[in-house]
């Protein structure tokens, strides 16, 4: 039996029992995206019209591969958090649950495809 | 879970259509719309990476589509959506600290995001096409 007061059990957690976790990670990933996308856009300008060899050589550099992997993880996490809020705003009942399950499946599939592609190019297979 | 799809007979508060648009409303709406657009942009990123991982033929197909007129119009659209979402995202982060919440400040900040997103898009595509 806990000696915490009933108020102590719920303080800071809200009705979803997760407090500001979602809100906070949306902000943390936003700051990450700000830095990563500036790097990405500048890199893509440099890569305009790149041949297959030039593009694979660029991604194969260890530092570029690692930043790309971090970018993919951050982008899909940030996207998933944002779309979840949109689904929760506009869909209700069973449709909402189906929407969030579909969102999780889609995020897993696309992010796995991106991560695998970068690793395949980086390891030169 | 409660059934929220029952017919509504009580009076409802007015929604978007009765208000005159203000810069602050536009920036808020655009933040969500550009966020949704960028979600489809992740499919584009996936396509590009899969194409590069699949070999020279699929990469040259991807690049020829990306550098076609329609491809470039779509990419310019994604560039603007990215910068608008980025600028209004920074606006959100600033406002989260409690700053720029006064009506006049928040309106100026909204205009700043539009100028910034169009300006940065023009800068990037000038670099792509002329650089």
gemmi code that builds the backbone of each chain (N, CA, C; Angstrom):
import gemmi

chains = {
    "A": [
        ("UNK", (0.842, -1.205, 0.000), (0.000, 0.000, 0.000), (0.878, 1.257, 0.000)),
        ("UNK", (0.521, 2.167, -0.878), (1.317, 3.372, -1.010), (0.901, 4.409, 0.027)),
        ("UNK", (1.877, 5.147, 0.493), (1.579, 6.221, 1.445), (1.321, 7.548, 0.726)),
        ("UNK", (1.397, 7.502, -0.618), (1.153, 8.751, -1.362), (-0.316, 9.157, -1.240)),
        ("UNK", (-0.556, 10.443, -1.223), (-1.942, 10.914, -1.199), (-2.553, 10.695, -2.585)),
        ("UNK", (-3.886, 10.622, -2.659), (-4.529, 10.472, -3.982), (-4.080, 11.555, -4.955)),
        ("UNK", (-3.918, 12.779, -4.459), (-3.490, 13.874, -5.339), (-2.063, 13.629, -5.847)),
        ("UNK", (-1.216, 13.094, -4.959), (0.173, 12.825, -5.329), (0.301, 11.797, -6.442)),
        ("UNK", (-0.677, 10.879, -6.518), (-0.649, 9.842, -7.553), (-0.904, 10.414, -8.948)),
        ("UNK", (-1.693, 11.441, -9.030), (-2.125, 11.925, -10.348), (-1.491, 13.240, -10.747)),
        ("UNK", (-0.830, 13.926, -9.804), (-0.305, 15.257, -10.110), (0.675, 15.201, -11.285)),
        ("UNK", (0.447, 16.051, -12.274), (1.347, 16.122, -13.420), (1.124, 15.050, -14.473)),
        ("UNK", (0.160, 14.164, -14.277), (-0.039, 13.074, -15.231), (-1.227, 13.291, -16.160)),
        ("UNK", (-2.246, 14.009, -15.736), (-3.409, 14.241, -16.592), (-4.222, 12.982, -16.792)),
        ("UNK", (-5.324, 13.093, -17.563), (-6.250, 11.974, -17.706), (-5.658, 10.837, -18.526)),
        ("UNK", (-4.637, 11.123, -19.363), (-4.055, 10.070, -20.191), (-2.915, 9.363, -19.468)),
        ("UNK", (-2.604, 9.763, -18.247), (-1.567, 9.141, -17.404), (-0.156, 9.276, -17.964)),
        ("UNK", (0.014, 10.172, -18.907), (1.352, 10.331, -19.458), (1.856, 11.766, -19.344)),
        ("UNK", (1.061, 12.625, -18.704), (1.501, 14.002, -18.499), (1.856, 14.715, -19.778)),
        ("UNK", (2.974, 15.419, -19.770), (3.363, 16.236, -20.924), (4.348, 15.499, -21.838)),
        ("UNK", (4.424, 14.171, -21.698), (5.403, 13.390, -22.467), (5.305, 13.653, -23.980)),
        ("UNK", (4.079, 13.540, -24.533), (3.866, 13.737, -25.964), (4.242, 15.162, -26.375)),
        ("UNK", (3.752, 16.112, -25.614), (4.001, 17.530, -25.892), (5.496, 17.815, -25.895)),
        ("UNK", (6.189, 17.289, -24.876), (7.615, 17.566, -24.718), (8.429, 16.946, -25.857)),
        ("UNK", (8.135, 15.681, -26.212), (8.888, 15.035, -27.288), (8.630, 15.709, -28.628)),
        ("UNK", (7.411, 16.266, -28.823), (7.120, 17.019, -30.041), (8.082, 18.199, -30.145)),
        ("UNK", (8.349, 18.862, -29.013), (9.262, 20.023, -29.009), (10.715, 19.595, -29.192)),
        ("UNK", (11.117, 18.520, -28.494), (12.507, 18.060, -28.601), (12.812, 17.643, -30.041)),
        ("UNK", (11.889, 16.874, -30.648), (12.120, 16.460, -32.033), (12.039, 17.655, -32.985)),
        ("UNK", (11.241, 18.681, -32.626), (11.150, 19.879, -33.465), (12.498, 20.588, -33.529)),
        ("UNK", (13.162, 20.726, -32.377), (14.480, 21.364, -32.362), (15.471, 20.525, -33.163)),
        ("UNK", (15.383, 19.216, -33.018), (16.233, 18.324, -33.815), (15.987, 18.501, -35.292)),
        ("UNK", (14.713, 18.564, -35.687), (14.360, 18.714, -37.101), (14.864, 20.034, -37.666)),
        ("UNK", (14.794, 21.092, -36.852), (15.257, 22.413, -37.294), (16.717, 22.315, -37.750)),
        ("UNK", (17.574, 21.696, -36.911), (18.991, 21.567, -37.254), (19.192, 20.596, -38.422)),
        ("UNK", (18.524, 19.438, -38.352), (18.736, 18.397, -39.358), (18.256, 18.825, -40.740)),
        ("UNK", (17.108, 19.531, -40.809), (16.575, 19.883, -42.122), (17.359, 21.011, -42.770)),
        ("UNK", (17.944, 21.910, -41.957), (18.830, 22.925, -42.546), (20.017, 22.219, -43.207)),
        ("UNK", (20.589, 21.263, -42.488), (21.711, 20.464, -43.046), (21.262, 19.720, -44.311)),
        ("UNK", (20.065, 19.128, -44.259), (19.568, 18.311, -45.373), (19.335, 19.157, -46.626)),
        ("UNK", (18.688, 20.323, -46.452), (18.398, 21.180, -47.605), (19.688, 21.689, -48.235)),
        ("UNK", (20.639, 22.129, -47.394), (21.924, 22.611, -47.915), (22.640, 21.475, -48.658)),
        ("UNK", (22.583, 20.249, -48.086), (23.217, 19.100, -48.734), (22.575, 18.789, -50.078)),
        ("UNK", (21.230, 18.857, -50.136), (20.534, 18.539, -51.390), (20.842, 19.558, -52.476)),
        ("UNK", (21.034, 20.825, -52.076), (21.419, 21.833, -53.069), (22.756, 21.437, -53.694)),
        ("UNK", (23.684, 20.988, -52.846), (24.984, 20.546, -53.339), (24.897, 19.302, -54.212)),
        ("UNK", (23.848, 18.501, -53.990), (23.705, 17.228, -54.707), (22.833, 17.323, -55.948)),
        ("UNK", (22.380, 18.530, -56.307), (21.439, 18.648, -57.436), (22.055, 18.020, -58.691)),
        ("UNK", (21.229, 17.220, -59.362), (21.688, 16.565, -60.579), (22.739, 15.495, -60.351)),
        ("UNK", (22.870, 14.996, -59.103), (23.911, 14.015, -58.797), (23.653, 12.708, -59.533)),
        ("UNK", (24.748, 12.124, -60.051), (24.654, 10.803, -60.673), (24.500, 9.753, -59.579)),
        ("UNK", (24.230, 8.514, -59.987), (24.103, 7.408, -59.034), (25.375, 7.281, -58.188)),
        ("UNK", (26.538, 7.363, -58.864), (27.808, 7.203, -58.152), (28.025, 8.336, -57.151)),
        ("UNK", (27.711, 9.577, -57.580), (27.909, 10.728, -56.685), (26.994, 10.643, -55.472)),
        ("UNK", (25.726, 10.268, -55.725), (24.752, 10.217, -54.627), (25.100, 9.111, -53.626)),
        ("UNK", (25.478, 7.927, -54.131), (25.830, 6.836, -53.211), (27.126, 7.162, -52.466)),
        ("UNK", (28.092, 7.797, -53.158), (29.346, 8.170, -52.495), (29.072, 9.149, -51.356)),
        ("UNK", (28.108, 10.062, -51.585), (27.783, 11.042, -50.546), (27.189, 10.342, -49.311)),
        ("UNK", (26.173, 9.499, -49.519), (25.518, 8.843, -48.383), (26.470, 7.868, -47.691)),
        ("UNK", (27.415, 7.271, -48.450), (28.316, 6.264, -47.877), (29.291, 6.830, -46.850)),
        ("UNK", (29.536, 8.154, -46.890), (30.435, 8.732, -45.888), (29.867, 8.472, -44.496)),
        ("UNK", (30.698, 7.955, -43.565), (30.186, 7.571, -42.251), (29.386, 8.683, -41.558)),
        ("UNK", (29.897, 9.905, -41.579), (29.216, 10.993, -40.883), (27.852, 11.265, -41.516)),
        ("UNK", (27.804, 11.259, -42.867), (26.543, 11.501, -43.571), (25.552, 10.377, -43.278)),
        ("UNK", (26.026, 9.113, -43.304), (25.140, 7.978, -43.008), (24.517, 8.126, -41.631)),
        ("UNK", (25.350, 8.451, -40.644), (24.853, 8.557, -39.264), (23.834, 9.686, -39.142)),
        ("UNK", (24.140, 10.847, -39.746), (23.196, 11.966, -39.645), (21.898, 11.611, -40.369)),
        ("UNK", (22.012, 10.924, -41.515), (20.796, 10.506, -42.227), (19.947, 9.568, -41.371)),
        ("UNK", (20.585, 8.625, -40.668), (19.838, 7.697, -39.806), (19.137, 8.465, -38.683)),
        ("UNK", (19.851, 9.431, -38.085), (19.256, 10.240, -37.018), (18.109, 11.083, -37.584)),
        ("UNK", (18.333, 11.645, -38.790), (17.298, 12.465, -39.441), (16.030, 11.635, -39.679)),
        ("UNK", (16.209, 10.406, -40.183), (15.046, 9.553, -40.471), (14.294, 9.242, -39.177)),
        ("UNK", (15.027, 8.868, -38.136), (14.393, 8.571, -36.851), (13.638, 9.764, -36.299)),
        ("UNK", (14.286, 10.948, -36.325), (13.670, 12.154, -35.776), (12.466, 12.578, -36.611)),
        ("UNK", (12.622, 12.544, -37.935), (11.539, 12.990, -38.821), (10.294, 12.120, -38.647)),
        ("UNK", (10.483, 10.794, -38.626), (9.312, 9.921, -38.516), (8.696, 9.978, -37.123)),
        ("UNK", (9.516, 10.169, -36.086), (8.964, 10.313, -34.735), (8.131, 11.596, -34.649)),
        ("UNK", (8.712, 12.703, -35.148), (8.020, 14.002, -35.133), (6.719, 13.934, -35.939)),
        ("UNK", (6.795, 13.290, -37.108), (5.610, 13.139, -37.960), (4.528, 12.339, -37.244)),
        ("UNK", (4.922, 11.220, -36.631), (3.957, 10.350, -35.948), (3.244, 11.089, -34.816)),
        ("UNK", (4.000, 11.878, -34.045), (3.393, 12.639, -32.944), (2.390, 13.661, -33.480)),
        ("UNK", (2.767, 14.339, -34.569), (1.901, 15.373, -35.134), (0.625, 14.800, -35.729)),
        ("UNK", (0.769, 13.727, -36.521), (-0.411, 13.133, -37.161), (-1.338, 12.519, -36.113)),
        ("UNK", (-0.760, 12.002, -35.011), (-1.600, 11.468, -33.935), (-2.566, 12.541, -33.422)),
        ("UNK", (-2.058, 13.768, -33.252), (-2.903, 14.857, -32.752), (-4.005, 15.181, -33.763)),
        ("UNK", (-3.644, 15.183, -35.059), (-4.644, 15.462, -36.101), (-5.736, 14.380, -36.075)),
        ("UNK", (-5.316, 13.108, -35.965), (-6.290, 12.009, -35.909), (-7.193, 12.167, -34.685)),
        ("UNK", (-6.598, 12.494, -33.545), (-7.387, 12.636, -32.314), (-8.351, 13.815, -32.391)),
        ("UNK", (-8.007, 14.825, -33.211), (-8.894, 15.978, -33.362), (-10.105, 15.669, -34.245)),
        ("UNK", (-9.898, 14.875, -35.301), (-10.952, 14.747, -36.307), (-11.631, 13.385, -36.372)),
        ("UNK", (-11.009, 12.344, -35.819), (-11.628, 11.024, -35.860), (-12.056, 10.614, -34.452)),
        ("UNK", (-13.169, 9.873, -34.367), (-13.700, 9.501, -33.058), (-14.044, 8.018, -33.029)),
        ("UNK", (-14.100, 7.463, -31.816), (-14.518, 6.080, -31.639), (-13.585, 5.092, -32.302)),
        ("UNK", (-14.181, 4.066, -32.950), (-13.388, 2.993, -33.558), (-12.494, 3.526, -34.669)),
        ("UNK", (-12.993, 4.559, -35.394), (-12.232, 5.126, -36.509), (-10.913, 5.732, -36.017)),
        ("UNK", (-10.972, 6.323, -34.819), (-9.770, 6.927, -34.243), (-8.719, 5.848, -33.957)),
        ("UNK", (-9.185, 4.743, -33.368), (-8.246, 3.663, -33.038), (-7.652, 3.083, -34.313)),
        ("UNK", (-8.521, 2.861, -35.325), (-8.036, 2.337, -36.608), (-7.027, 3.305, -37.220)),
        ("UNK", (-7.316, 4.598, -37.126), (-6.427, 5.614, -37.694), (-5.060, 5.591, -37.036)),
        ("UNK", (-5.027, 5.465, -35.711), (-3.741, 5.492, -35.005), (-2.956, 4.195, -35.254)),
        ("UNK", (-3.671, 3.067, -35.367), (-2.987, 1.813, -35.712), (-2.386, 1.925, -37.116)),
        ("UNK", (-3.181, 2.466, -38.064), (-2.681, 2.646, -39.432), (-1.476, 3.583, -39.442)),
        ("UNK", (-1.538, 4.637, -38.631), (-0.415, 5.583, -38.523), (0.845, 4.864, -38.041)),
        ("UNK", (0.698, 4.019, -37.012), (1.856, 3.288, -36.484), (2.429, 2.326, -37.521)),
        ("UNK", (1.542, 1.629, -38.247), (2.004, 0.700, -39.286), (2.735, 1.463, -40.391)),
        ("UNK", (2.138, 2.553, -40.848), (2.729, 3.346, -41.925), (4.082, 3.915, -41.523)),
        ("UNK", (4.153, 4.446, -40.294), (5.411, 5.012, -39.806), (6.489, 3.932, -39.734)),
        ("UNK", (6.127, 2.754, -39.211), (7.092, 1.655, -39.085), (7.597, 1.225, -40.457)),
        ("UNK", (6.667, 1.101, -41.421), (7.033, 0.620, -42.755), (7.959, 1.608, -43.475)),
        ("UNK", (7.526, 2.894, -43.525), (8.309, 3.886, -44.263), (9.664, 4.138, -43.602)),
        ("UNK", (9.687, 4.221, -42.257), (10.968, 4.494, -41.597), (11.913, 3.310, -41.746)),
        ("UNK", (11.386, 2.082, -41.674), (12.239, 0.897, -41.876), (12.815, 0.905, -43.291)),
        ("UNK", (11.983, 1.279, -44.287), (12.456, 1.340, -45.676), (13.586, 2.354, -45.820)),
        ("UNK", (13.432, 3.527, -45.179), (14.460, 4.573, -45.259), (15.743, 4.133, -44.564)),
        ("UNK", (15.609, 3.586, -43.347), (16.787, 3.181, -42.581), (17.547, 2.073, -43.311)),
        ("UNK", (16.787, 1.085, -43.824), (17.425, -0.022, -44.536), (18.161, 0.483, -45.773)),
        ("UNK", (17.528, 1.407, -46.513), (18.145, 1.921, -47.742), (19.468, 2.610, -47.440)),
        ("UNK", (19.478, 3.459, -46.405), (20.717, 4.163, -46.056), (21.799, 3.163, -45.658)),
        ("UNK", (21.427, 2.164, -44.842), (22.415, 1.169, -44.405), (22.943, 0.363, -45.591)),
        ("UNK", (22.046, -0.009, -46.506), (22.456, -0.793, -47.680), (23.462, -0.008, -48.526)),
        ("UNK", (23.149, 1.296, -48.743), (24.058, 2.137, -49.532), (25.372, 2.315, -48.774)),
        ("UNK", (25.281, 2.555, -47.459), (26.481, 2.832, -46.666), (27.417, 1.627, -46.635)),
        ("UNK", (26.849, 0.427, -46.530), (27.673, -0.776, -46.460), (28.039, -1.286, -47.856)),
        ("UNK", (27.570, -0.540, -48.884), (27.999, -0.815, -50.250), (27.540, -2.136, -50.838)),
        ("UNK", (26.385, -2.623, -50.411), (25.883, -3.908, -50.918), (25.354, -3.752, -52.335)),
    ],
    "B": [
        ("UNK", (-15.631, 3.375, -24.590), (-15.516, 4.675, -25.287), (-16.912, 5.225, -25.618)),
        ("UNK", (-17.141, 6.484, -25.319), (-18.478, 7.049, -25.531), (-18.738, 7.257, -27.021)),
        ("UNK", (-20.001, 7.175, -27.378), (-20.355, 7.373, -28.781), (-20.545, 8.857, -29.042)),
        ("UNK", (-19.590, 9.446, -29.762), (-19.653, 10.890, -29.977), (-20.253, 11.222, -31.337)),
        ("UNK", (-20.711, 10.185, -32.070), (-21.258, 10.432, -33.406), (-22.774, 10.625, -33.402)),
        ("UNK", (-23.384, 10.750, -32.222), (-24.840, 10.940, -32.165), (-25.197, 12.305, -32.763)),
        ("UNK", (-26.444, 12.425, -33.310), (-26.828, 13.708, -33.884), (-26.853, 14.809, -32.814)),
        ("UNK", (-26.455, 15.994, -33.218), (-26.371, 17.108, -32.282), (-27.573, 18.016, -32.475)),
        ("UNK", (-28.381, 18.211, -31.406), (-29.531, 19.084, -31.537), (-29.345, 20.389, -30.772)),
        ("UNK", (-28.309, 20.418, -29.907), (-28.098, 21.650, -29.143), (-27.423, 22.695, -30.028)),
        ("UNK", (-27.531, 23.973, -29.663), (-26.853, 25.000, -30.451), (-25.336, 24.818, -30.386)),
        ("UNK", (-24.660, 25.068, -31.510), (-23.211, 24.923, -31.550), (-22.558, 26.294, -31.680)),
        ("UNK", (-21.351, 26.422, -31.145), (-20.640, 27.685, -31.288), (-20.173, 27.839, -32.728)),
        ("UNK", (-20.054, 29.079, -33.196), (-19.643, 29.288, -34.597), (-18.239, 28.764, -34.845)),
        ("UNK", (-17.982, 28.348, -36.064), (-16.664, 27.808, -36.427), (-15.974, 28.742, -37.412)),
        ("UNK", (-14.888, 28.242, -38.018), (-14.007, 29.056, -38.860), (-14.707, 29.998, -39.837)),
        ("UNK", (-15.819, 29.506, -40.454), (-16.375, 30.251, -41.586), (-16.975, 31.605, -41.214)),
        ("UNK", (-17.263, 31.841, -39.917), (-17.879, 33.121, -39.568), (-16.845, 34.196, -39.227)),
        ("UNK", (-15.573, 33.817, -39.137), (-14.562, 34.794, -38.748), (-13.826, 35.351, -39.963)),
        ("UNK", (-13.446, 36.636, -39.875), (-12.563, 37.210, -40.892), (-11.166, 36.664, -40.640)),
        ("UNK", (-10.491, 36.264, -41.736), (-9.166, 35.659, -41.572), (-8.157, 36.697, -41.079)),
        ("UNK", (-7.306, 36.272, -40.159), (-6.220, 37.117, -39.671), (-4.905, 36.358, -39.906)),
        ("UNK", (-3.772, 37.090, -39.933), (-2.485, 36.409, -40.138), (-2.251, 35.296, -39.111)),
        ("UNK", (-2.677, 35.519, -37.872), (-2.445, 34.510, -36.830), (-3.250, 33.238, -37.093)),
        ("UNK", (-4.479, 33.406, -37.642), (-5.268, 32.220, -38.005), (-4.631, 31.478, -39.168)),
        ("UNK", (-4.145, 32.258, -40.153), (-3.545, 31.645, -41.339), (-2.303, 30.842, -40.949)),
        ("UNK", (-1.459, 31.419, -40.085), (-0.213, 30.732, -39.726), (-0.523, 29.461, -38.939)),
        ("UNK", (-1.559, 29.507, -38.109), (-1.939, 28.330, -37.322), (-2.472, 27.214, -38.215)),
        ("UNK", (-3.369, 27.594, -39.145), (-3.937, 26.609, -40.069), (-2.855, 26.030, -40.975)),
        ("UNK", (-1.966, 26.930, -41.456), (-0.905, 26.474, -42.354), (0.060, 25.532, -41.652)),
        ("UNK", (0.236, 25.719, -40.337), (1.151, 24.831, -39.619), (0.659, 23.389, -39.713)),
        ("UNK", (-0.652, 23.210, -39.520), (-1.207, 21.856, -39.611), (-1.221, 21.358, -41.057)),
        ("UNK", (-1.635, 22.217, -41.998), (-1.709, 21.782, -43.403), (-0.328, 21.435, -43.955)),
        ("UNK", (0.679, 22.268, -43.633), (2.026, 21.965, -44.132), (2.574, 20.721, -43.435)),
        ("UNK", (2.200, 20.513, -42.169), (2.607, 19.292, -41.472), (2.053, 18.063, -42.164)),
        ("UNK", (0.778, 18.150, -42.591), (0.169, 17.032, -43.325), (0.853, 16.841, -44.678)),
        ("UNK", (1.151, 17.959, -45.358), (1.817, 17.867, -46.657), (3.193, 17.220, -46.508)),
        ("UNK", (3.918, 17.601, -45.449), (5.266, 17.056, -45.246), (5.224, 15.579, -44.900)),
        ("UNK", (4.093, 15.122, -44.363), (3.920, 13.687, -44.124), (3.952, 12.924, -45.445)),
        ("UNK", (3.300, 13.493, -46.481), (3.400, 12.853, -47.797), (4.809, 13.035, -48.357)),
        ("UNK", (5.513, 14.081, -47.880), (6.913, 14.272, -48.271), (7.812, 13.147, -47.776)),
        ("UNK", (7.450, 12.522, -46.638), (8.266, 11.405, -46.153), (8.170, 10.225, -47.119)),
        ("UNK", (7.032, 10.098, -47.809), (6.904, 9.040, -48.823), (7.860, 9.326, -49.981)),
        ("UNK", (8.012, 10.621, -50.306), (8.935, 11.041, -51.362), (10.384, 10.732, -50.970)),
        ("UNK", (10.720, 11.011, -49.706), (12.058, 10.711, -49.185), (12.316, 9.211, -49.259)),
        ("UNK", (11.309, 8.428, -48.846), (11.437, 6.967, -48.881), (11.667, 6.488, -50.309)),
        ("UNK", (10.885, 7.053, -51.242), (11.013, 6.691, -52.650), (12.431, 6.971, -53.149)),
        ("UNK", (12.941, 8.156, -52.837), (14.278, 8.535, -53.275), (15.347, 7.608, -52.723)),
        ("UNK", (15.260, 7.290, -51.429), (16.276, 6.433, -50.802), (16.191, 5.002, -51.322)),
        ("UNK", (14.942, 4.509, -51.489), (14.764, 3.155, -52.045), (15.323, 3.111, -53.469)),
        ("UNK", (15.069, 4.179, -54.241), (15.563, 4.231, -55.618), (17.082, 4.188, -55.649)),
        ("UNK", (17.705, 4.946, -54.733), (19.173, 4.978, -54.690), (19.741, 3.633, -54.237)),
        ("UNK", (19.032, 2.982, -53.299), (19.500, 1.690, -52.788), (19.270, 0.571, -53.798)),
        ("UNK", (18.357, 0.807, -54.770), (17.987, -0.263, -55.704), (18.899, -0.338, -56.925)),
        ("UNK", (19.623, 0.749, -57.219), (20.550, 0.690, -58.344), (20.450, 1.876, -59.285)),
        ("UNK", (21.365, 1.964, -60.262), (21.450, 3.130, -61.155), (20.178, 3.373, -61.973)),
        ("UNK", (19.500, 2.282, -62.427), (18.316, 2.482, -63.281), (17.195, 3.177, -62.515)),
        ("UNK", (16.892, 2.664, -61.314), (15.798, 3.255, -60.542), (16.169, 4.674, -60.092)),
        ("UNK", (17.464, 4.919, -59.833), (17.886, 6.265, -59.441), (17.732, 7.247, -60.600)),
        ("UNK", (18.095, 6.836, -61.808), (17.981, 7.764, -62.932), (16.517, 8.030, -63.282)),
        ("UNK", (15.651, 7.013, -63.050), (14.207, 7.247, -63.234), (13.705, 8.271, -62.218)),
        ("UNK", (14.120, 8.092, -60.954), (13.714, 9.035, -59.900), (14.202, 10.440, -60.223)),
        ("UNK", (15.485, 10.568, -60.650), (16.040, 11.893, -60.923), (15.396, 12.540, -62.143)),
        ("UNK", (15.047, 11.722, -63.171), (14.430, 12.327, -64.354), (13.022, 12.822, -64.025)),
        ("UNK", (12.304, 12.095, -63.133), (10.986, 12.572, -62.705), (11.123, 13.814, -61.822)),
        ("UNK", (12.121, 13.802, -60.930), (12.313, 14.931, -60.012), (12.731, 16.188, -60.757)),
        ("UNK", (13.474, 16.037, -61.872), (13.933, 17.227, -62.587), (13.014, 17.606, -63.749)),
        ("UNK", (11.887, 16.872, -63.915), (10.899, 17.292, -64.913), (10.164, 18.530, -64.389)),
        ("UNK", (9.388, 19.171, -65.268), (8.705, 20.410, -64.863), (7.744, 20.153, -63.702)),
        ("UNK", (6.912, 19.100, -63.836), (5.954, 18.782, -62.766), (6.695, 18.396, -61.491)),
        ("UNK", (7.764, 17.623, -61.657), (8.568, 17.218, -60.507), (9.121, 18.410, -59.753)),
        ("UNK", (9.618, 19.395, -60.510), (10.196, 20.572, -59.860), (9.128, 21.424, -59.180)),
        ("UNK", (7.940, 21.535, -59.832), (6.847, 22.287, -59.195), (6.483, 21.637, -57.859)),
        ("UNK", (6.407, 20.288, -57.844), (6.095, 19.572, -56.604), (7.195, 19.796, -55.559)),
        ("UNK", (8.453, 19.737, -56.000), (9.556, 19.920, -55.058), (9.606, 21.352, -54.515)),
        ("UNK", (9.278, 22.341, -55.372), (9.221, 23.723, -54.889), (8.112, 23.848, -53.836)),
        ("UNK", (6.979, 23.176, -54.085), (5.886, 23.175, -53.114), (6.315, 22.573, -51.784)),
        ("UNK", (7.050, 21.438, -51.855), (7.518, 20.806, -50.616), (8.541, 21.689, -49.895)),
        ("UNK", (9.375, 22.388, -50.682), (10.364, 23.285, -50.076), (9.656, 24.383, -49.287)),
        ("UNK", (8.626, 24.978, -49.909), (7.893, 26.036, -49.211), (7.184, 25.474, -47.969)),
        ("UNK", (6.545, 24.289, -48.115), (5.842, 23.682, -46.972), (6.814, 23.428, -45.830)),
        ("UNK", (8.021, 22.948, -46.183), (9.041, 22.686, -45.154), (9.414, 23.980, -44.428)),
        ("UNK", (9.675, 25.049, -45.196), (10.110, 26.291, -44.562), (8.964, 26.955, -43.785)),
        ("UNK", (7.734, 26.885, -44.315), (6.614, 27.466, -43.575), (6.413, 26.722, -42.256)),
        ("UNK", (6.482, 25.382, -42.305), (6.318, 24.580, -41.092), (7.472, 24.842, -40.116)),
        ("UNK", (8.667, 25.014, -40.673), (9.845, 25.297, -39.850), (9.714, 26.653, -39.158)),
        ("UNK", (9.303, 27.680, -39.937), (9.177, 29.029, -39.367), (8.050, 29.097, -38.339)),
        ("UNK", (6.892, 28.490, -38.663), (5.795, 28.543, -37.696), (6.083, 27.621, -36.515)),
        ("UNK", (6.924, 26.592, -36.733), (7.363, 25.745, -35.627), (8.243, 26.518, -34.661)),
        ("UNK", (9.141, 27.336, -35.214), (9.984, 28.188, -34.360), (9.098, 29.183, -33.612)),
        ("UNK", (8.068, 29.697, -34.304), (7.120, 30.610, -33.655), (6.454, 29.912, -32.468)),
        ("UNK", (6.071, 28.645, -32.657), (5.480, 27.868, -31.563), (6.454, 27.737, -30.395)),
        ("UNK", (7.728, 27.411, -30.722), (8.730, 27.217, -29.663), (8.937, 28.509, -28.877)),
        ("UNK", (8.983, 29.647, -29.604), (9.151, 30.939, -28.929), (7.950, 31.213, -28.039)),
        ("UNK", (6.742, 30.976, -28.580), (5.525, 31.258, -27.806), (5.379, 30.314, -26.613)),
        ("UNK", (5.953, 29.093, -26.724), (5.922, 28.158, -25.594), (6.643, 28.725, -24.374)),
        ("UNK", (7.606, 29.632, -24.619), (8.331, 30.218, -23.500), (7.540, 31.366, -22.862)),
        ("UNK", (6.413, 31.728, -23.485), (5.600, 32.828, -22.966), (5.885, 34.144, -23.661)),
        ("UNK", (6.807, 34.138, -24.632), (7.153, 35.361, -25.359), (6.233, 35.555, -26.559)),
        ("UNK", (6.156, 36.790, -27.061), (5.441, 37.134, -28.300), (3.965, 36.735, -28.283)),
        ("UNK", (3.340, 36.765, -27.121), (1.924, 36.382, -27.041), (0.977, 37.576, -27.173)),
        ("UNK", (1.496, 38.797, -27.089), (0.635, 39.969, -27.260), (0.137, 39.996, -28.703)),
        ("UNK", (-1.096, 40.504, -28.891), (-1.736, 40.443, -30.203), (-0.839, 41.009, -31.303)),
        ("UNK", (-0.278, 42.197, -31.048), (0.522, 42.855, -32.078), (1.793, 42.052, -32.389)),
        ("UNK", (2.468, 41.562, -31.330), (3.696, 40.764, -31.521), (3.401, 39.492, -32.288)),
        ("UNK", (2.305, 38.814, -31.886), (1.993, 37.528, -32.508), (1.617, 37.713, -33.975)),
        ("UNK", (0.966, 38.866, -34.305), (0.626, 39.148, -35.706), (1.879, 39.428, -36.525)),
        ("UNK", (2.789, 40.234, -35.952), (4.054, 40.524, -36.656), (4.851, 39.240, -36.882)),
        ("UNK", (4.866, 38.378, -35.867), (5.592, 37.109, -35.949), (4.976, 36.226, -37.038)),
        ("UNK", (3.620, 36.279, -37.160), (2.952, 35.501, -38.204), (3.413, 35.970, -39.585)),
        ("UNK", (3.430, 37.297, -39.787), (3.904, 37.842, -41.074), (5.350, 37.466, -41.331)),
        ("UNK", (6.150, 37.449, -40.252), (7.561, 37.083, -40.369), (7.720, 35.659, -40.924)),
        ("UNK", (6.826, 34.733, -40.483), (6.937, 33.350, -40.971), (6.638, 33.267, -42.465)),
        ("UNK", (5.656, 34.089, -42.943), (5.331, 34.061, -44.385), (6.490, 34.610, -45.205)),
        ("UNK", (7.009, 35.771, -44.781), (8.134, 36.383, -45.494), (9.319, 35.417, -45.493)),
        ("UNK", (9.560, 34.804, -44.329), (10.682, 33.867, -44.196), (10.534, 32.651, -45.083)),
        ("UNK", (9.329, 32.065, -45.098), (9.167, 30.817, -45.861), (9.275, 31.067, -47.361)),
        ("UNK", (8.669, 32.164, -47.855), (8.774, 32.455, -49.288), (10.194, 32.893, -49.644)),
        ("UNK", (10.814, 33.672, -48.763), (12.178, 34.136, -49.001), (13.163, 32.978, -49.073)),
        ("UNK", (13.074, 32.054, -48.101), (14.002, 30.923, -48.066), (13.768, 29.988, -49.247)),
        ("UNK", (12.480, 29.812, -49.638), (12.185, 28.970, -50.805), (12.818, 29.567, -52.060)),
        ("UNK", (12.679, 30.898, -52.214), (13.269, 31.572, -53.380), (14.788, 31.430, -53.366)),
        ("UNK", (15.382, 31.573, -52.184), (16.835, 31.477, -52.037), (17.333, 30.090, -52.428)),
        ("UNK", (16.650, 29.048, -51.901), (17.063, 27.670, -52.173), (16.954, 27.369, -53.659)),
        ("UNK", (15.838, 27.785, -54.292), (15.655, 27.429, -55.703), (16.484, 28.293, -56.634)),
        ("UNK", (16.863, 29.507, -56.166), (17.832, 30.279, -56.934), (19.174, 29.547, -56.922)),
        ("UNK", (19.533, 28.982, -55.768), (20.782, 28.233, -55.655), (20.746, 26.960, -56.497)),
        ("UNK", (19.573, 26.303, -56.535), (19.443, 25.057, -57.303), (19.521, 25.344, -58.807)),
        ("UNK", (18.787, 26.366, -59.256), (18.654, 26.601, -60.699), (19.772, 27.454, -61.289)),
        ("UNK", (20.330, 28.358, -60.481), (21.327, 29.283, -61.012), (22.737, 28.994, -60.498)),
        ("UNK", (22.816, 28.257, -59.374), (24.116, 28.083, -58.692), (25.094, 27.207, -59.458)),
    ],
}
model = gemmi.Model(1)
for chain_id, residues in chains.items():
    chain = gemmi.Chain(chain_id)
    for i, (resn, *xyz) in enumerate(residues, 1):
        res = gemmi.Residue()
        res.name, res.seqid = resn, gemmi.SeqId(i, " ")
        for name, pos in zip(("N", "CA", "C"), xyz):
            atom = gemmi.Atom()
            atom.name, atom.element = name, gemmi.Element(name[0])
            atom.pos, atom.b_iso = gemmi.Position(*pos), 0.0
            res.add_atom(atom)
        chain.add_residue(res)
    model.add_chain(chain)
structure = gemmi.Structure()
structure.add_model(model)
structure.setup_entities()
